Amino acid sequence: MNTKEYYQEIAKKLEFDTDPFINGKFVKGGGPAFDSINPANGKVIATLSSNTVEEVYEAEKAAREAFDDKRWRGLAPAERKEILFNLADLLMEHREELAVMETLDAGKPITDNYEDDVPEAADTFRFQAEAIDKLEDAVTAGDPDHLSLVVREPLGVVGAITPWNFPLGEAVIKAAPALAAGNSVVLKPSSLTPFTTLRLAKLASEAGMPDGVFNVVLGSGDTIGDAMGKHPEMEGLTFTGSTDVGKKLLIQAGETNAKRIFLEMGGKSPFIIMPDVKDLDHAAEEAIGAAYWNMGENCTANSRIMVHKDIKDKFTEVFLEKVAEMTTGDPLDPDNDMGALIEKSHMEKVLRYIETGKKEGAEILCGGGQILKETGGNFIEPTVFDGLTQDMTIARDEIFGPVTGLMTFESEEEAIKIANDTRYGLQATLFTDDLSTAHRMSRELRAGNVSVNCYSEGDLGTPFGGYKQSGFFGRENSVWALRQYMELKTIWIEL
């Protein structure tokens, strides 16, 4: 990493795309203009144009024409792979620019964007591109008078709606497998964080992607997201965001053309520490990342730290020491661990949750308030509650901020019961030094992703998604993501 001053100089020179990208070019939208605000200082970064509902239909039409004339899906797998590899290379060539842009737009620490998010976006395109010509179709066993083939074909036009917490990463995690499978894509980023997605579209064109294959529309979820959910012809729609919005999109899909819909939604993930754990220092270090990565604005944030009663006091001491070492401030400064929350209204919502926790009887061990008010930014210090019980609001609701709480359990059975007592089921973390306990409890935890002796969401080769109200049907990453953007067809031939 370089210095804060270095990244500030890059920030001064950035040029921002401010219009939707449709059919291979930026086109001014006919909807209301909107500002993108820097969460770290409250200042306007740039003013953008948004689309109308009619323009969403125009974007879908452009994507449809690109699909129908086979300018993308008709390419040999190796040709599509080459273009996606070109795009991955361009992402890395523009690594610093994209990292700074995302830091300004989302308030995320520059270190996270530069070291993790941009390289992982490039790697995601490479992974999905490399898988294109590795999937095999099938010839099934049948009678000698017939030949039966099972083949995969792209869905068609796929809509994608992405959130503000990982703007580039979420755009890529959806676009890469959908494009690799041969689909055309219409993507709507969050209005709060549109810039890296617009730059991604521009780079895709530079990489050689044909016009109309990858389109970006802009606007509010109420208008543009709603139009995508209700669109009568899109064959697929993938969404990451709140559970309430995901349910609404599911209803809209059912009421229109029964489009394939893939939902990755909320979470309330547990972090369980069994009494046999010897290395509490490592457990505490991982708990820091689980709770405060991306300021807790993360659907897998482990905001319920469940510690066995025999080691509760010792773990709490170690954990609080590490929390005290964290630094919060200007996200362009690589020395800061946490940046700013996405917008003022969200910061105020998180602060209300903190007040609710105090009123319901939880004890604040550290943090609990807004800091750096003089900057105009949305900063909250890392907050730790003690004495959480499952009936408390902060133990049940997804807070989406730098807030976690300590709970106590006495047995393995109680730990499993508390961990699973939630409407969510996205991720769970388990610490134990016993291999049998690790296997047994991992199977009992009702979550799509379980990490043992670390906090993790897996890697590009493992599927990511949730149980219960954390997800519906789809998975991100791995070849499973590629397959879900394809239809299965049986071809039965009489010989």
Salt bridges, closest charged atoms under 4 A:
GLU9 OE2 - LYS12 NZ 3.12
ASP17 OD2 - ARG199 NE 2.94
GLU60 OE2 - ARG64 NH2 2.83
GLU60 OE1 - HIS231 NE2 3.69
ASP69 OD2 - ARG71 NH2 2.61
ASP89 OD1 - ARG126 NH2 3.15
GLU97 OE1 - HIS94 ND1 2.75
GLU97 OE2 - ARG199 NH1 1.90
ASP117 OD2 - LYS108 NZ 3.06
ASP123 OD1 - ARG126 NH1 3.20
GLU130 OE2 - LYS81 NZ 3.37
GLU130 OE2 - LYS134 NZ 2.72
ASP133 OD2 - LYS81 NZ 3.00
ASP133 OD1 - LYS134 NZ 2.67
ASP137 OD1 - ARG152 NH1 3.92
ASP143 OD1 - HIS146 ND1 2.85
GLU153 OE2 - LYS489 NZ 3.10
ASP226 OD2 - LYS230 NZ 3.09
ASP226 OD1 - LYS248 NZ 3.75
GLU235 OE2 - ARG64 NH1 2.80
ASP281 OD1 - LYS322 NZ 2.98
GLU285 OE1 - LYS322 NZ 3.11
GLU297 OE2 - HIS346 NE2 3.83
ASP310 OD2 - HIS308 ND1 3.71
ASP310 OD1 - LYS309 NZ 3.05
GLU355 OE2 - LYS358 NZ 2.81
ASP386 OD1 - LYS312 NZ 2.91
GLU412 OE2 - ARG440 NE 2.78
ASP421 OD1 - ARG396 NH2 3.38
GLU476 OE2 - LYS174 NZ 2.61
GLU487 OE2 - ARG260 NH2 2.88
